[in-house]
Amino acid sequence: MKVRIHVHAFEERNSLLIWLKGRPILVVKDGEKLYGMDAVCAHMGCALLTEVKGTTVTCPAHGAKYDVRTGELVEKAHVRPEVMCEQENVALPLKTYRVSVGEDGLLNVEP
């Protein structure tokens, strides 16, 4: 699905939070590669994942860390790590998306 965001949006940042079919998706640029991942933390579903360092995304609420390339949990939450999301059906690994840039410079996000 084409997203009306131009690749130039990454000139001053390395990540964007977009909404696709009502779901928040985090798009991350690492070097020349683009990655997309569901942006709802699987721990308790209480936070949008927006804190990015390289390809690691940290939940701002409880510190769980995910690899945006695979959606895998790389570090459990610091608070109540045994509790998984009770708010909605969020499972590990988080869903990832293929992100590419079309000839028009707009992002393409595909499951």
Secondary structure as UniProt FT lines:
FT   STRAND          2..6
FT   HELIX           7..11
FT   STRAND          15..20
FT   TURN            21..22
FT   STRAND          23..30
FT   TURN            31..32
FT   STRAND          33..38
FT   TURN            42..44
FT   STRAND          51..53
FT   TURN            54..55
FT   STRAND          56..58
FT   TURN            60..62
FT   STRAND          65..67
FT   TURN            68..70
FT   STRAND          73..75
FT   TURN            81..82
FT   STRAND          96..101
FT   TURN            103..104
FT   STRAND          106..110
//
